[in-house]
Amino acid sequence: MKKLFLLWVILGLSSCGHTPIRTLPDHIKSIYMPIFTNQSFQYGLEEILTNMVIEEFIKDGRLKVTDRKSANAELNGTIISYEKVPFSYDNEGNVNKYRVSVSVRFELTEVPNNRFLWQEQYQETILYISPTSSYQPKDFDITSEEEAIHKVLVKIAYYVVNRTIKA
C-alpha cells in the first residue's frame, strides 16, 4: 500500500510544471509563410494578417519563422471574405452597431515533401459601435471599422498559430 501511495506521489509531482504542448511532428521546427492571398474586396488585409501571424509565431517561440528553403513546414492562407453589415438600429432607424466578419482558409504542409498536415476554414466576427451613434455604452471600446478589423485579425492570428502548433 505504501509503495502504491509513493508511486502516486512521484507521478503527481513529475507532472507539475509547465511544458508547452506541441503536437506537430518533432522534426518540424521552422515555418515559412508567403503573403496570404485575398479574395475579399477589402484591400490590404492579406499583408496585415500575414504580418500578424508572423508576429504571433515569433511571440509563441515554438516554431522559427524562416524562408522557404530553410523551413520544415509552409503555412498558406487565403482571406475568403470580408463583411461589414448593420447589426442593430436606434429608434430613428440609424445604425447603432455593425458586425465585421472575416473568413479565412489555412493550409499547413510539410516541406520539402509537400505532405499535407491540415487545412481549415475559420471565421471571426466582432461588433463595433457606429461613430455617429448616440448609443455609447461604457464597456464597449470598439468605435471604428479599422479597430474592428484589427481586433478580428489579431484573433485570427492567435487562432491559426495555436492550431498550427497543435496540428
Order of alpha helices (4+ residues) and beta strands (2+ residues): alpha-beta-beta-alpha-beta-beta-beta-beta-alpha
